[in-house]
Amino acid sequence: MGCLPLLLLFPLGFGLGYLIGGSRGGLWGAGIGLLLGVLAMGLFIRAVRRQHRADG
């Protein structure tokens, strides 16, 4: 479940980049989507761990 943002943002970034800038835009969009997905995944896992500690 933690990797869901990555699976959503990577292809979304590629698609938007491809629509805007063709092949080169798709590459940039995929890179940005990958970066945002990894950051969102880290924030999600951090929030779940924090919630788990509060319940403990």
HTML snippet that shows the backbone in 3Dmol.js (N, CA, C, O; Angstrom):
<script src="https://3Dmol.org/build/3Dmol-min.js"></script>
<div id="view" style="width:600px;height:400px;position:relative"></div>
<script>
const pdb = `
ATOM      1  N   MET A   1       0.817  -1.190   0.000  1.00  0.00           N
ATOM      2  CA  MET A   1       0.000   0.000   0.000  1.00  0.00           C
ATOM      3  C   MET A   1       0.862   1.255   0.000  1.00  0.00           C
ATOM      4  O   MET A   1       0.456   2.282  -0.545  1.00  0.00           O
ATOM      5  N   GLY A   2       2.034   1.189   0.596  1.00  0.00           N
ATOM      6  CA  GLY A   2       2.898   2.355   0.652  1.00  0.00           C
ATOM      7  C   GLY A   2       3.439   2.765  -0.708  1.00  0.00           C
ATOM      8  O   GLY A   2       3.784   3.929  -0.912  1.00  0.00           O
ATOM      9  N   CYS A   3       3.516   1.821  -1.640  1.00  0.00           N
ATOM     10  CA  CYS A   3       4.076   2.156  -2.959  1.00  0.00           C
ATOM     11  C   CYS A   3       3.000   2.636  -3.930  1.00  0.00           C
ATOM     12  O   CYS A   3       3.313   2.902  -5.091  1.00  0.00           O
ATOM     13  N   LEU A   4       1.767   2.753  -3.506  1.00  0.00           N
ATOM     14  CA  LEU A   4       0.691   3.187  -4.389  1.00  0.00           C
ATOM     15  C   LEU A   4       0.933   4.577  -4.992  1.00  0.00           C
ATOM     16  O   LEU A   4       0.678   4.761  -6.182  1.00  0.00           O
ATOM     17  N   PRO A   5       1.416   5.564  -4.221  1.00  0.00           N
ATOM     18  CA  PRO A   5       1.675   6.863  -4.855  1.00  0.00           C
ATOM     19  C   PRO A   5       2.684   6.767  -5.992  1.00  0.00           C
ATOM     20  O   PRO A   5       2.560   7.473  -6.993  1.00  0.00           O
ATOM     21  N   LEU A   6       3.671   5.907  -5.848  1.00  0.00           N
ATOM     22  CA  LEU A   6       4.673   5.738  -6.896  1.00  0.00           C
ATOM     23  C   LEU A   6       4.033   5.167  -8.153  1.00  0.00           C
ATOM     24  O   LEU A   6       4.309   5.628  -9.261  1.00  0.00           O
ATOM     25  N   LEU A   7       3.187   4.173  -7.982  1.00  0.00           N
ATOM     26  CA  LEU A   7       2.536   3.545  -9.125  1.00  0.00           C
ATOM     27  C   LEU A   7       1.544   4.477  -9.820  1.00  0.00           C
ATOM     28  O   LEU A   7       1.246   4.301 -11.001  1.00  0.00           O
ATOM     29  N   LEU A   8       1.042   5.453  -9.096  1.00  0.00           N
ATOM     30  CA  LEU A   8       0.105   6.408  -9.699  1.00  0.00           C
ATOM     31  C   LEU A   8       0.829   7.591 -10.341  1.00  0.00           C
ATOM     32  O   LEU A   8       0.481   8.001 -11.448  1.00  0.00           O
ATOM     33  N   LEU A   9       1.829   8.139  -9.657  1.00  0.00           N
ATOM     34  CA  LEU A   9       2.455   9.368 -10.123  1.00  0.00           C
ATOM     35  C   LEU A   9       3.459   9.153 -11.252  1.00  0.00           C
ATOM     36  O   LEU A   9       3.637  10.039 -12.087  1.00  0.00           O
ATOM     37  N   PHE A  10       4.116   7.999 -11.296  1.00  0.00           N
ATOM     38  CA  PHE A  10       5.091   7.745 -12.353  1.00  0.00           C
ATOM     39  C   PHE A  10       4.435   7.723 -13.730  1.00  0.00           C
ATOM     40  O   PHE A  10       4.870   8.471 -14.606  1.00  0.00           O
ATOM     41  N   PRO A  11       3.404   6.898 -13.967  1.00  0.00           N
ATOM     42  CA  PRO A  11       2.792   6.930 -15.300  1.00  0.00           C
ATOM     43  C   PRO A  11       2.019   8.222 -15.584  1.00  0.00           C
ATOM     44  O   PRO A  11       1.941   8.668 -16.728  1.00  0.00           O
ATOM     45  N   LEU A  12       1.453   8.815 -14.534  1.00  0.00           N
ATOM     46  CA  LEU A  12       0.753  10.084 -14.725  1.00  0.00           C
ATOM     47  C   LEU A  12       1.729  11.172 -15.174  1.00  0.00           C
ATOM     48  O   LEU A  12       1.431  11.948 -16.081  1.00  0.00           O
ATOM     49  N   GLY A  13       2.888  11.219 -14.535  1.00  0.00           N
ATOM     50  CA  GLY A  13       3.911  12.190 -14.928  1.00  0.00           C
ATOM     51  C   GLY A  13       4.393  11.945 -16.343  1.00  0.00           C
ATOM     52  O   GLY A  13       4.594  12.892 -17.104  1.00  0.00           O
ATOM     53  N   PHE A  14       4.582  10.684 -16.703  1.00  0.00           N
ATOM     54  CA  PHE A  14       5.012  10.370 -18.060  1.00  0.00           C
ATOM     55  C   PHE A  14       3.961  10.806 -19.070  1.00  0.00           C
ATOM     56  O   PHE A  14       4.287  11.428 -20.082  1.00  0.00           O
ATOM     57  N   GLY A  15       2.713  10.486 -18.801  1.00  0.00           N
ATOM     58  CA  GLY A  15       1.636  10.834 -19.729  1.00  0.00           C
ATOM     59  C   GLY A  15       1.499  12.331 -19.926  1.00  0.00           C
ATOM     60  O   GLY A  15       1.374  12.803 -21.056  1.00  0.00           O
ATOM     61  N   LEU A  16       1.522  13.078 -18.837  1.00  0.00           N
ATOM     62  CA  LEU A  16       1.413  14.532 -18.949  1.00  0.00           C
ATOM     63  C   LEU A  16       2.626  15.116 -19.663  1.00  0.00           C
ATOM     64  O   LEU A  16       2.492  15.997 -20.513  1.00  0.00           O
ATOM     65  N   GLY A  17       3.795  14.626 -19.317  1.00  0.00           N
ATOM     66  CA  GLY A  17       4.999  15.120 -19.977  1.00  0.00           C
ATOM     67  C   GLY A  17       5.006  14.804 -21.461  1.00  0.00           C
ATOM     68  O   GLY A  17       5.436  15.621 -22.276  1.00  0.00           O
ATOM     69  N   TYR A  18       4.532  13.625 -21.807  1.00  0.00           N
ATOM     70  CA  TYR A  18       4.487  13.234 -23.218  1.00  0.00           C
ATOM     71  C   TYR A  18       3.505  14.099 -24.005  1.00  0.00           C
ATOM     72  O   TYR A  18       3.775  14.488 -25.142  1.00  0.00           O
ATOM     73  N   LEU A  19       2.366  14.392 -23.386  1.00  0.00           N
ATOM     74  CA  LEU A  19       1.381  15.254 -24.052  1.00  0.00           C
ATOM     75  C   LEU A  19       1.911  16.666 -24.255  1.00  0.00           C
ATOM     76  O   LEU A  19       1.621  17.303 -25.267  1.00  0.00           O
ATOM     77  N   ILE A  20       2.678  17.149 -23.304  1.00  0.00           N
ATOM     78  CA  ILE A  20       3.177  18.522 -23.378  1.00  0.00           C
ATOM     79  C   ILE A  20       4.422  18.616 -24.256  1.00  0.00           C
ATOM     80  O   ILE A  20       4.541  19.527 -25.076  1.00  0.00           O
ATOM     81  N   GLY A  21       5.357  17.663 -24.082  1.00  0.00           N
ATOM     82  CA  GLY A  21       6.639  17.834 -24.756  1.00  0.00           C
ATOM     83  C   GLY A  21       7.135  16.665 -25.571  1.00  0.00           C
ATOM     84  O   GLY A  21       8.327  16.599 -25.873  1.00  0.00           O
ATOM     85  N   GLY A  22       6.273  15.744 -25.938  1.00  0.00           N
ATOM     86  CA  GLY A  22       6.708  14.609 -26.745  1.00  0.00           C
ATOM     87  C   GLY A  22       7.591  13.646 -25.964  1.00  0.00           C
ATOM     88  O   GLY A  22       7.406  13.460 -24.761  1.00  0.00           O
ATOM     89  N   SER A  23       8.543  13.043 -26.644  1.00  0.00           N
ATOM     90  CA  SER A  23       9.398  12.034 -26.014  1.00  0.00           C
ATOM     91  C   SER A  23      10.245  12.611 -24.891  1.00  0.00           C
ATOM     92  O   SER A  23      10.351  12.029 -23.811  1.00  0.00           O
ATOM     93  N   ARG A  24      10.837  13.746 -25.159  1.00  0.00           N
ATOM     94  CA  ARG A  24      11.680  14.369 -24.134  1.00  0.00           C
ATOM     95  C   ARG A  24      10.849  14.797 -22.929  1.00  0.00           C
ATOM     96  O   ARG A  24      11.290  14.641 -21.790  1.00  0.00           O
ATOM     97  N   GLY A  25       9.670  15.329 -23.162  1.00  0.00           N
ATOM     98  CA  GLY A  25       8.782  15.706 -22.065  1.00  0.00           C
ATOM     99  C   GLY A  25       8.319  14.501 -21.274  1.00  0.00           C
ATOM    100  O   GLY A  25       8.152  14.574 -20.057  1.00  0.00           O
ATOM    101  N   GLY A  26       8.109  13.374 -21.976  1.00  0.00           N
ATOM    102  CA  GLY A  26       7.734  12.147 -21.279  1.00  0.00           C
ATOM    103  C   GLY A  26       8.820  11.672 -20.350  1.00  0.00           C
ATOM    104  O   GLY A  26       8.539  11.177 -19.258  1.00  0.00           O
ATOM    105  N   LEU A  27      10.066  11.818 -20.775  1.00  0.00           N
ATOM    106  CA  LEU A  27      11.183  11.422 -19.914  1.00  0.00           C
ATOM    107  C   LEU A  27      11.271  12.312 -18.688  1.00  0.00           C
ATOM    108  O   LEU A  27      11.452  11.822 -17.573  1.00  0.00           O
ATOM    109  N   TRP A  28      11.144  13.616 -18.887  1.00  0.00           N
ATOM    110  CA  TRP A  28      11.159  14.535 -17.747  1.00  0.00           C
ATOM    111  C   TRP A  28       9.959  14.292 -16.829  1.00  0.00           C
ATOM    112  O   TRP A  28      10.095  14.290 -15.606  1.00  0.00           O
ATOM    113  N   GLY A  29       8.794  14.090 -17.424  1.00  0.00           N
ATOM    114  CA  GLY A  29       7.599  13.843 -16.626  1.00  0.00           C
ATOM    115  C   GLY A  29       7.709  12.561 -15.812  1.00  0.00           C
ATOM    116  O   GLY A  29       7.274  12.511 -14.661  1.00  0.00           O
ATOM    117  N   ALA A  30       8.294  11.522 -16.412  1.00  0.00           N
ATOM    118  CA  ALA A  30       8.480  10.268 -15.689  1.00  0.00           C
ATOM    119  C   ALA A  30       9.438  10.455 -14.524  1.00  0.00           C
ATOM    120  O   ALA A  30       9.215   9.914 -13.442  1.00  0.00           O
ATOM    121  N   GLY A  31      10.499  11.214 -14.738  1.00  0.00           N
ATOM    122  CA  GLY A  31      11.451  11.482 -13.663  1.00  0.00           C
ATOM    123  C   GLY A  31      10.830  12.265 -12.521  1.00  0.00           C
ATOM    124  O   GLY A  31      11.038  11.947 -11.350  1.00  0.00           O
ATOM    125  N   ILE A  32      10.073  13.284 -12.866  1.00  0.00           N
ATOM    126  CA  ILE A  32       9.402  14.087 -11.838  1.00  0.00           C
ATOM    127  C   ILE A  32       8.339  13.252 -11.124  1.00  0.00           C
ATOM    128  O   ILE A  32       8.199  13.335  -9.904  1.00  0.00           O
ATOM    129  N   GLY A  33       7.593  12.449 -11.881  1.00  0.00           N
ATOM    130  CA  GLY A  33       6.595  11.578 -11.266  1.00  0.00           C
ATOM    131  C   GLY A  33       7.227  10.556 -10.335  1.00  0.00           C
ATOM    132  O   GLY A  33       6.682  10.256  -9.273  1.00  0.00           O
ATOM    133  N   LEU A  34       8.377  10.022 -10.733  1.00  0.00           N
ATOM    134  CA  LEU A  34       9.099   9.075  -9.884  1.00  0.00           C
ATOM    135  C   LEU A  34       9.543   9.745  -8.592  1.00  0.00           C
ATOM    136  O   LEU A  34       9.378   9.182  -7.510  1.00  0.00           O
ATOM    137  N   LEU A  35      10.103  10.936  -8.700  1.00  0.00           N
ATOM    138  CA  LEU A  35      10.560  11.667  -7.519  1.00  0.00           C
ATOM    139  C   LEU A  35       9.396  11.985  -6.586  1.00  0.00           C
ATOM    140  O   LEU A  35       9.489  11.766  -5.378  1.00  0.00           O
ATOM    141  N   LEU A  36       8.306  12.497  -7.139  1.00  0.00           N
ATOM    142  CA  LEU A  36       7.141  12.808  -6.307  1.00  0.00           C
ATOM    143  C   LEU A  36       6.534  11.547  -5.695  1.00  0.00           C
ATOM    144  O   LEU A  36       6.071  11.570  -4.555  1.00  0.00           O
ATOM    145  N   GLY A  37       6.535  10.449  -6.449  1.00  0.00           N
ATOM    146  CA  GLY A  37       6.010   9.197  -5.922  1.00  0.00           C
ATOM    147  C   GLY A  37       6.826   8.668  -4.763  1.00  0.00           C
ATOM    148  O   GLY A  37       6.267   8.184  -3.779  1.00  0.00           O
ATOM    149  N   VAL A  38       8.141   8.755  -4.867  1.00  0.00           N
ATOM    150  CA  VAL A  38       9.011   8.300  -3.773  1.00  0.00           C
ATOM    151  C   VAL A  38       8.817   9.182  -2.548  1.00  0.00           C
ATOM    152  O   VAL A  38       8.757   8.680  -1.425  1.00  0.00           O
ATOM    153  N   LEU A  39       8.718  10.498  -2.755  1.00  0.00           N
ATOM    154  CA  LEU A  39       8.478  11.394  -1.622  1.00  0.00           C
ATOM    155  C   LEU A  39       7.124  11.123  -0.959  1.00  0.00           C
ATOM    156  O   LEU A  39       7.027  11.079   0.267  1.00  0.00           O
ATOM    157  N   ALA A  40       6.089  10.942  -1.768  1.00  0.00           N
ATOM    158  CA  ALA A  40       4.761  10.662  -1.215  1.00  0.00           C
ATOM    159  C   ALA A  40       4.738   9.324  -0.492  1.00  0.00           C
ATOM    160  O   ALA A  40       4.075   9.185   0.536  1.00  0.00           O
ATOM    161  N   MET A  41       5.456   8.340  -1.021  1.00  0.00           N
ATOM    162  CA  MET A  41       5.532   7.039  -0.374  1.00  0.00           C
ATOM    163  C   MET A  41       6.200   7.169   0.994  1.00  0.00           C
ATOM    164  O   MET A  41       5.736   6.593   1.977  1.00  0.00           O
ATOM    165  N   GLY A  42       7.283   7.922   1.047  1.00  0.00           N
ATOM    166  CA  GLY A  42       7.970   8.125   2.321  1.00  0.00           C
ATOM    167  C   GLY A  42       7.095   8.841   3.338  1.00  0.00           C
ATOM    168  O   GLY A  42       7.070   8.472   4.513  1.00  0.00           O
ATOM    169  N   LEU A  43       6.379   9.865   2.888  1.00  0.00           N
ATOM    170  CA  LEU A  43       5.481  10.582   3.799  1.00  0.00           C
ATOM    171  C   LEU A  43       4.347   9.693   4.290  1.00  0.00           C
ATOM    172  O   LEU A  43       3.955   9.766   5.454  1.00  0.00           O
ATOM    173  N   PHE A  44       3.824   8.859   3.409  1.00  0.00           N
ATOM    174  CA  PHE A  44       2.739   7.956   3.795  1.00  0.00           C
ATOM    175  C   PHE A  44       3.219   6.939   4.824  1.00  0.00           C
ATOM    176  O   PHE A  44       2.546   6.702   5.827  1.00  0.00           O
ATOM    177  N   ILE A  45       4.364   6.347   4.583  1.00  0.00           N
ATOM    178  CA  ILE A  45       4.901   5.358   5.526  1.00  0.00           C
ATOM    179  C   ILE A  45       5.211   6.019   6.863  1.00  0.00           C
ATOM    180  O   ILE A  45       4.972   5.433   7.920  1.00  0.00           O
ATOM    181  N   ARG A  46       5.742   7.239   6.818  1.00  0.00           N
ATOM    182  CA  ARG A  46       6.025   7.964   8.060  1.00  0.00           C
ATOM    183  C   ARG A  46       4.740   8.232   8.847  1.00  0.00           C
ATOM    184  O   ARG A  46       4.715   8.086  10.069  1.00  0.00           O
ATOM    185  N   ALA A  47       3.686   8.621   8.148  1.00  0.00           N
ATOM    186  CA  ALA A  47       2.409   8.895   8.818  1.00  0.00           C
ATOM    187  C   ALA A  47       1.821   7.629   9.422  1.00  0.00           C
ATOM    188  O   ALA A  47       1.259   7.671  10.516  1.00  0.00           O
ATOM    189  N   VAL A  48       1.942   6.504   8.726  1.00  0.00           N
ATOM    190  CA  VAL A  48       1.414   5.245   9.257  1.00  0.00           C
ATOM    191  C   VAL A  48       2.197   4.820  10.495  1.00  0.00           C
ATOM    192  O   VAL A  48       1.611   4.362  11.475  1.00  0.00           O
ATOM    193  N   ARG A  49       3.503   4.969  10.453  1.00  0.00           N
ATOM    194  CA  ARG A  49       4.321   4.609  11.621  1.00  0.00           C
ATOM    195  C   ARG A  49       4.009   5.500  12.808  1.00  0.00           C
ATOM    196  O   ARG A  49       3.951   5.030  13.945  1.00  0.00           O
ATOM    197  N   ARG A  50       3.807   6.792  12.547  1.00  0.00           N
ATOM    198  CA  ARG A  50       3.480   7.711  13.623  1.00  0.00           C
ATOM    199  C   ARG A  50       2.127   7.353  14.254  1.00  0.00           C
ATOM    200  O   ARG A  50       1.974   7.394  15.475  1.00  0.00           O
ATOM    201  N   GLN A  51       1.164   7.006  13.421  1.00  0.00           N
ATOM    202  CA  GLN A  51      -0.156   6.620  13.915  1.00  0.00           C
ATOM    203  C   GLN A  51      -0.062   5.326  14.716  1.00  0.00           C
ATOM    204  O   GLN A  51      -0.742   5.172  15.730  1.00  0.00           O
ATOM    205  N   HIS A  52       0.769   4.406  14.269  1.00  0.00           N
ATOM    206  CA  HIS A  52       0.941   3.141  14.976  1.00  0.00           C
ATOM    207  C   HIS A  52       1.553   3.358  16.359  1.00  0.00           C
ATOM    208  O   HIS A  52       1.167   2.691  17.319  1.00  0.00           O
ATOM    209  N   ARG A  53       2.496   4.277  16.463  1.00  0.00           N
ATOM    210  CA  ARG A  53       3.110   4.592  17.761  1.00  0.00           C
ATOM    211  C   ARG A  53       2.106   5.226  18.710  1.00  0.00           C
ATOM    212  O   ARG A  53       2.118   4.943  19.909  1.00  0.00           O
ATOM    213  N   ALA A  54       1.241   6.076  18.185  1.00  0.00           N
ATOM    214  CA  ALA A  54       0.250   6.744  19.014  1.00  0.00           C
ATOM    215  C   ALA A  54      -0.771   5.760  19.561  1.00  0.00           C
ATOM    216  O   ALA A  54      -1.282   5.943  20.666  1.00  0.00           O
ATOM    217  N   ASP A  55      -1.072   4.712  18.790  1.00  0.00           N
ATOM    218  CA  ASP A  55      -2.035   3.705  19.235  1.00  0.00           C
ATOM    219  C   ASP A  55      -1.407   2.742  20.233  1.00  0.00           C
ATOM    220  O   ASP A  55      -2.105   2.180  21.078  1.00  0.00           O
ATOM    221  N   GLY A  56      -0.093   2.547  20.142  1.00  0.00           N
ATOM    222  CA  GLY A  56       0.616   1.547  20.912  1.00  0.00           C
ATOM    223  C   GLY A  56       0.508   1.730  22.373  1.00  0.00           C
ATOM    224  O   GLY A  56       1.067   0.944  23.137  1.00  0.00           O
TER     225      GLY A  56
END
`;
const viewer = $3Dmol.createViewer("view");
viewer.addModel(pdb, "pdb");
viewer.setStyle({}, {cartoon: {color: "spectrum"}});
viewer.zoomTo();
viewer.render();
</script>
